[in-house]
Amino acid sequence: MPKATYMYWQKRFDRENPDKEIEEKMLEIRKVNKDYGYRRMLGELKNQGYCINKKKVQRIMQKLDLQVTSFTRKSRKYSS
């Protein structure tokens, strides 16, 4: 393995997580509201004063395994 690659990964792992504050806030919101998806989570974060992109919210939710699975589509019956 090249020395440059080794040093790159060493430096990368030594960095602290820049999204730590947002992750903690998302976990707090999740405790109160179990059924919030990324859209509602984004709205709640914006109400609390965070300026954040929806893609970042989606990425963090996937990383923390906060994806909502309780939504089911209703089946409508009809007569033809």
C-alpha positions in Angstrom: 0.0 0.0 0.0 1.4 3.4 -0.9 2.4 5.7 2.0 0.2 8.5 0.7 -2.9 6.3 0.7 -2.1 5.2 4.3 -1.6 8.8 5.5 -4.8 9.9 3.7 -6.9 7.3 5.6 -5.2 8.1 8.9 -6.0 11.7 8.5 -9.6 10.9 7.4 -10.3 8.8 10.5 -8.8 11.4 12.9 -11.3 14.0 11.8 -14.3 14.6 14.0 -17.8 14.3 12.5 -19.0 17.7 11.2 -22.7 16.7 11.4 -22.6 15.5 15.0 -24.8 18.3 16.3 -27.4 17.7 13.5 -27.4 14.0 14.1 -28.0 14.5 17.9 -30.9 16.9 17.1 -32.4 14.4 14.6 -32.3 11.6 17.2 -34.1 13.9 19.7 -36.8 14.7 17.2 -37.1 11.0 16.4 -37.7 10.1 20.0 -40.7 12.5 20.1 -42.0 11.7 16.6 -41.4 8.2 15.5 -43.3 8.6 12.1 -41.3 11.5 10.8 -39.7 10.9 7.4 -37.1 13.1 5.8 -39.6 15.8 4.7 -41.1 16.3 8.1 -37.6 16.0 9.7 -36.3 18.7 7.4 -39.2 21.0 8.3 -38.7 20.5 12.0 -34.9 21.2 11.7 -35.7 24.4 9.7 -38.2 25.5 12.4 -35.4 25.0 14.9 -33.1 27.3 13.0 -30.9 24.8 11.0 -30.1 25.6 7.4 -29.7 22.2 5.8 -30.3 20.5 2.5 -32.9 17.7 2.1 -30.3 15.4 0.6 -28.1 15.7 3.7 -31.1 14.9 5.9 -31.8 11.8 3.8 -28.2 10.7 4.0 -28.0 11.2 7.7 -31.3 9.4 8.3 -30.0 6.4 6.2 -26.7 6.4 8.1 -28.5 6.4 11.5 -31.1 3.9 10.3 -34.0 6.3 10.9 -35.9 5.4 7.8 -39.7 5.2 8.4 -41.2 1.8 7.4 -44.6 2.2 9.0 -46.3 3.8 5.9 -48.6 1.5 3.9 -50.5 2.5 0.8 -54.3 2.1 1.1 -56.0 -0.1 -1.5 -59.2 1.4 -3.0 -61.9 -0.9 -4.3 -63.9 0.1 -7.2 -66.6 -1.4 -9.4 -66.1 -1.4 -13.1 
